[in-house]
Amino acid sequence: MDAAAAEPRATAGENVPVAERAVEVVDYDPAWPGLAAAAIADLAPVLRGVVTHIEHIGSTAVPGLAAKPTIDLMAAAPVLDDVAGRGPGLAALGFHRHVNGMADRLLYVRSRATTRRRRPRSSRN
């Protein structure tokens, strides 16, 4: 699952072939882990019972590493059809299926309009 899962891979230029798109690499943003955690928290209730684990992956998951500002998530699912069946719930969160040509994987991209920038809750009272 690509959370771009929290951020999408393509915006206005999504009809431009991938090889011709400019790649933006930015300095590490300490907000990335919190954005990933927020996206996972959004997804967990929708995917409860069909995925066994969701984790933050890719370059934004490596502290201190410059990266494309796209939050990638991966979810483990024993039965992909069960995840596909949660399409309406995923769509309500702004995630839309992207056909990637791989029969053994599902890719969902979250639109920027629905990406929420939430800060992790403080442990202080």
C-alpha positions in Angstrom: 0.0 0.0 0.0 1.4 3.3 -0.9 0.2 5.9 1.4 1.5 8.1 -0.5 -0.4 6.5 1.3 -0.1 9.9 2.9 1.1 11.8 -0.1 0.5 11.0 -3.8 3.2 10.3 -6.3 1.8 12.4 -9.0 -0.2 15.6 -9.0 -0.8 18.0 -11.9 1.6 16.2 -14.1 0.1 12.7 -13.7 -0.4 12.3 -17.4 3.3 13.0 -18.0 5.3 9.8 -18.4 7.1 8.9 -15.2 10.5 9.1 -17.0 9.8 12.7 -17.9 8.6 13.9 -14.5 10.9 16.0 -12.3 11.8 14.2 -9.1 11.8 16.4 -6.0 14.2 15.4 -3.2 14.0 17.4 0.0 15.9 17.5 3.2 14.6 15.1 5.9 11.5 16.4 7.6 11.0 15.3 11.2 7.2 15.4 10.6 7.3 12.4 8.3 7.1 9.7 11.0 4.1 11.5 12.5 2.4 11.8 9.1 3.0 8.1 8.6 1.6 7.3 12.0 -1.5 9.4 11.3 -2.1 7.7 8.0 -1.7 4.3 9.6 -4.2 5.4 12.3 -6.6 6.5 9.6 -6.2 3.1 7.7 -6.4 0.8 10.7 -10.1 0.9 11.3 -10.9 0.5 7.6 -8.5 -2.4 7.1 -9.1 -4.1 10.5 -9.5 -7.9 9.9 -8.0 -7.9 6.4 -4.4 -6.7 7.0 -2.0 -8.1 9.6 0.4 -5.1 9.8 0.9 -1.7 8.3 4.3 0.0 8.4 6.1 3.1 7.2 8.6 2.2 4.5 10.9 3.9 2.0 13.2 6.8 2.2 10.9 9.0 4.4 11.1 6.2 7.0 14.9 6.7 7.4 15.7 9.4 9.9 18.0 12.1 8.5 17.8 10.9 4.9 16.9 13.4 2.1 13.9 11.9 0.2 11.0 12.5 -2.1 8.3 13.9 0.1 6.1 10.9 -0.4 5.0 8.8 2.7 5.0 5.2 1.6 3.2 2.5 3.7 3.1 -1.2 3.2 0.4 -3.4 4.5 0.5 -7.2 4.8 -2.7 -8.9 3.7 -3.2 -12.7 3.5 -6.0 -12.2 0.9 -5.7 -9.3 -1.5 -9.3 -9.5 -2.6 -10.4 -8.7 1.0 -8.4 -5.5 0.8 -9.9 -4.6 -2.6 -13.3 -5.1 -1.0 -12.6 -2.2 1.4 -12.4 0.2 -1.6 -15.3 2.4 -0.5 -13.8 2.9 3.0 -10.4 3.6 1.5 -11.9 6.1 -1.0 -13.6 7.9 1.9 -10.1 8.5 3.3 -8.9 9.7 -0.1 -7.1 6.5 -1.2 -7.7 5.4 -4.7 -6.5 2.2 -6.4 -3.7 2.6 -8.9 -3.2 -0.3 -11.3 0.4 -1.1 -11.2 0.5 -4.2 -13.4 1.6 -6.5 -10.5 -0.8 -9.4 -9.9 0.4 -10.0 -6.4 0.2 -6.4 -5.1 -2.4 -3.6 -4.6 -1.3 0.0 -4.8 -3.5 2.8 -3.4 -2.5 6.5 -3.7 -3.9 9.2 -1.4 -4.9 12.4 -3.0 -3.3 15.5 -1.7 -6.7 17.1 -1.0 -7.4 14.5 1.7 -3.9 14.3 3.2 -4.0 15.6 6.7 -1.0 17.0 8.4 -1.5 16.0 12.0 1.0 16.3 14.8 1.5 13.3 17.0 -0.2 13.7 20.4 2.1 14.9 23.2 2.6 12.5 26.1 2.5 15.5 28.4 -0.8 16.3 30.3 
